[in-house]
Amino acid sequence: MLEVLNDFLSGKVLIVLIVGLGSYFTLRSRFVQFRHFAHMFSVFKDSIRSSGGQLSSFQALMLSLAGRVGAGNIAGVGIAVTLGGPGAVFWMWVTALVGMSSSFFECTLAQVYKRSDGDGLYRGGPAYYIQHGLKLRWMAMVFAVLLLVTYGFAFNGLQSFTVTHSLENAFNIPVQYSGIALAVLLGLVFIGGIKRIASVSDLLVPVKTLAYIAVTVYVIISQIDLVPGMLATIVKSAFGLEPAFAGLLGSAIVMGVKRGVFANEAGLGSAPNVAAVASVKHPAAQGVVQAFSVFLDTFVICTCTALLILLSGFYTPGFEGDGIVLTQNSLAAVVGDWGRTFISVALSLFVFTCILYNYYLGENALQFLVGRSKVALLTYRGLVLALICWGSMQNLGTVFAFADITMTCLAFVNLTALAMLIKVGLRVMKDYDEQRKAGIEQPVFDGSKFADLDLDRASWPTAKPAVDAQPQSAPELLSTQR
């Protein structure tokens, strides 16, 4: 029953939600991800600058990439190609293209409605813009609970199982030892809070990403003459035009969208939680940066993995095996046995930073639900570390299936909120665009222009008290927006 429900929700409902609403946001924003594509690179460069003791936009980007660039980019792409054929890669691209607009708006709104936590840092995310933007506390709490369960607990257990068994296969390290070592290292980072998590991500994410891209690019260049034909095969297979993969058309779409969403997380409501912690001059600037991270995740890293698999000669239609084994053997077929070791080490780094990201999402959700309770925080940390140890030795396939369901529910709640707040997002985007059109290289957010919104004056000093901060029902809010 769990599998049937999961197939229906993540195989049908999720596709309609992500692609359908992502396309709607793209049209309403006049293709924001294309209009600002060249601008993304300059914003990315500017994001590296220090923010005077607060977390910078670059650190928030690295933290979000810590979660986006994870097992999904190695094992997830392998699963998509195994079950959906080369055409699945094309639908991952499509998902990323429309997802870039969803990511832009969810991360922009996370910045608009972020709150100061009293320690000079910020908290935000879908739960915050649902509560302060829609005035629907119950809906915000539902989202926070789903986020805590999905990322704080379920996905961490899955990630632990993935990395410990990969290390066992590569180095014969018993899973219980690697699980304990993983928990100890993570615990040392957890106790430092968001600043230490961001600092570790700031160090490891560029290293793991660039090393992985370098190796896969080497494989691609060594067989560059085959690349054009393989790209053509990917496109043809996506529409059932390649005879060898004609029977996989439906699976290509489902697996491409499903694995694409799992890899880049655009629209799920996870990335906005870390996008909100950055100190930026304008909310839309962080939206642009986070849209760029979706591009990096899917069009660069996932494509590297897909071409690595498809060009290796190891993959054949009907391949049976998991995504990690497929990627390991594909690399080994080109560079030798050290390729398996490299994939295991890369996966370990990917998973380590991904767990840090998952942990912070759960912590953010917990603080929203219960406030700044040290007892609740310490209990949460203990449970996460215990689950990591347990998950390293247990196949949590059932837990993962359950997490897939709650992840779809997360997307449903978040995308519904985005659709209801789209006019606010468009107003902020318009303000950003007008300033850039006037020649201002780094637009500045003037909260006084948005006095009707429930902004936090500690986060946006120019903000005025909201004209009407009283909770509204959903029908009243929609009527007001119209």
Disulfide bonds with the S-S distance in Angstrom:
none
